[in-house]
Every structure is written in structure tokens, then in C-alpha cells.
Amino acid sequence: MILQPECEALPREELERLQSERLQARFGIGPDELEDQPFATKTMLRDAYPFGLLRVPLERCVRIHASSGTRGKPTIVAYTRADVDLWAECCARAVAAAGGKEGTVVHIAYGYGLFTGGLGLHYGAERLGCTVVPASGGNTARQVQLLEDLGAEILCCTPSYALAIADHVEDGGRLRLRAGIHGAEPWTEALRAEIERALGITALDIYGLSEILGPGVSFECHDRSGAHVNEDHFLIEAVDPGTGAPVEEGELGELVFTTLTKEALPLLRYRTGDLATLSREPCACGRTTARMSRIRGRVDDMLVVRGVNLFPSEVERVLLAVPELAPHYQLVLERPGRLDELTVEVEARTSGPAEGLRPDVEAGLARELNLTCRVRVLPPGSIARSEGKALRVIDRR
């Protein structure tokens, strides 16, 4: 379902004209001047902590969110009432694309709080007239009970937590789920297939970041050929992460966003650190907005092991191609001597001897990554489950 066809299916020429008008109104520049503008970065936001980049008086702000601050001061983002309404509109489009409508029970297992995860989808689903279950994260057994007893049709949570929920669903469980809206961490097509097999749903991607808005900046439709960017509100670019120069459409690049309608914290050319490809071809669903691929990795999540660059998603793709392995893994980096060593810890899907899998998995990783690593195949349940973003890398170097 297209919630707002007058915006989501606007002819490209009209959409680009609308973007140009809003860019001029917000920043005083035209589209042809955009590439000459400097980038905004997370460092700028941290240096301006807490409210140095606000463009409205604080008393006009009705909401404050923040990042975790794991790498220093948290990133503080504020929202006016219009910004919160914008967030709800973007998330309502995402829920509608997943099949949500009046009366649909939507179970939200993203966290509620300073993290922007749960609240946007909550307001978006309510705007559609859905019945929202604000479960937040944690107490997974209780989550499954609520899913069964309340009859949720749409599940909203991180991909890794969807798998944790699936672990608690007994054979023949009474779930009525038909779709999932999953984001907040990179995930692969193989992981999508695992979620769909385990829960019997259509798993859809949603993308966002607090600096730009939160979840709902883009979302997948049932065609699943890329996440539709809400381009009437956000102008998107893809650039070379090293040079900052634009990359060709379809080429992997770092995503850069300009906010066109945000009031409290408008940002011009914000570098996200997320790597993806872009397409502006119309989608079979009827939407005309640009589509971004699933996030392939992050510029700052790239691991360098003995001179080889790799992303956790590359390892995940190899592991999930082995039917005997479960979709739970961690990469452990150590430097016992002069050289880095990578150990891939992964769970077997079933109990019993699994050592025989190790040589083939190690060979597959070496072939795909051009890197030799060790593999430890662990019994089911050995790797800690995450209620939010999965911890994929343990760096002990």
C-alpha cells in the first residue's frame, strides 16, 4: 500500500522541483551548488554538544534524543512538534508498505528511550490507526507470549532480535505474524531468509539515523528491490568515502543526506558512514523515490586484518550459506605476536559433533575474503543473544 501517492509516487521531474524549492528555502542554495558545499559530520555534532547546532530556541523543542556516546560525548538531537509529526509521517509510510492499516496489531520490540528506535514506528503505526503493542526490548519469552496472545501481524525490531524471538517460539507456535520491519544494524539477504524461515514472515528493511530523523528515512516495500528514501523530506547522495566525490548510480558509496524540512536540527550534506548503492529507476510498486540498497557496512566498521579490508557482513554471507550453521556469530580479533589473528565463532544449528564443518567453513572464508582465519563451531546457544544491535566484533588487539 502507498500511503501518500501524491508524495511517494510523484513524477521525478516534479519531485526534483520540490526538492529544489525546499533546498533553496532551507539553505539558500540550488541543487547545482550542492556539491560545492562542505560536509557535515558527527564530529561537528559532538563538538557542538549539547545544543550548539540548534536552529530554533530550545523552548520550541518538544523532544530530545541522543546516541549512546560509546565513542565519547553522545550526539544530541532535538525535535520540534513539526519534526515529531514528520517522523510519524515517514514511519507511517513504512508501516503501510508492510501492510499495516487500521486495526492491524503492530508489536514494537525496539527500545523506547533516548535511542530513536521505538517511538517513531509507534507514532507512525498509530497514525495509520493500527493497534500498537509497545513491548520495547527484553524479556524475550514474554515477547513471544504477547505476540501469540495479542495476535500481532507486524513485528518491529532489529534483525538479530527477530532471531532471538524465533529461538523462543516452540514448534507449532500460534504466531499470526505476516511481516517484519527490521533495521538499526546491517543485515544480509541470507539473514533475511533465515528470519523469514524461522518466523514465517516477509522481512522488510527500514533505515534511519537519529541525526537525520530516526528510523523511517527509508523503507522497503514488498517488491524488496531497495529501500525507498522519503525524498520529499531528504535529499540523498552517495560519495566516495575517501575523496568525497560523487559515485555513479549503482556504485557503492557512503550515503550523504540533506534534510529539507527538519526544523530543530537541519543538516546540509551529512556524512552517515553507511555504505550502500543508489537507484533512481521507478519501482514496480509505483513509487518513484530513490532506492538505496541494504547497508553493506560502515566506513568505521571496516576491519583491517593483515592488510585485508573486510566487513562483518561479508563473513555473515559465507556462514549463512552453510545449512548446518545457525545465524549467530562473532568475530574475535587478537594479536598474540606480530600479526593479527581472526577467529570466527559460529553456532551449529543442532546439538552433536560439529567439528567436521570447520575445514569447509575455513576454506570458504579464505576463498571469499582472501584471508586465512580460524573457525570455532560452538554448540547451539553459546553466543549471547542481543536485545538490540548485535555485538559482532570483539577486538582484543
Sequence and secondary structure as in RCSB ss.txt:
>XXXX:A:sequence
MILQPECEALPREELERLQSERLQARFGIGPDELEDQPFATKTMLRDAYPFGLLRVPLERCVRIHASSGTRGKPT
IVAYTRADVDLWAECCARAVAAAGGKEGTVVHIAYGYGLFTGGLGLHYGAERLGCTVVPASGGNTARQVQLLEDL
GAEILCCTPSYALAIADHVEDGGRLRLRAGIHGAEPWTEALRAEIERALGITALDIYGLSEILGPGVSFECHDRS
GAHVNEDHFLIEAVDPGTGAPVEEGELGELVFTTLTKEALPLLRYRTGDLATLSREPCACGRTTARMSRIRGRVD
DMLVVRGVNLFPSEVERVLLAVPELAPHYQLVLERPGRLDELTVEVEARTSGPAEGLRPDVEAGLARELNLTCRV
RVLPPGSIARSEGKALRVIDRR
>XXXX:A:secstr
  S HHHHT  HHHHHHHHHHHHHHHHS  GGGGGGS  B HHHHHHTTTTTT SS GGGEEEEEE   TTSS  
EEEEEHHHHHHHHHHHHHHHHHTT  TT EEEE S  SSSSHHHHHHHHHHHHT EEE   S  HHHHHHHHHHH
T SEEEE HHHHHHHHHT  TT      EEEE SS   HHHHHHHHHHH SEEEEEEEETTTTEEEEEEE TT S
SEEE TTTEEEEEE TTT  B  TTS EEEEEEESS SSS  SSEEEEEEE EE S  TTS  S EE    EEGG
G EEETTEEE HHHHHHHHTTSTTEEEEEEEEEE SSSS EEEEEEEESSSS  GGGHHHHHHHHHHHHS   EE
EEE TT S   SSS   EEE  
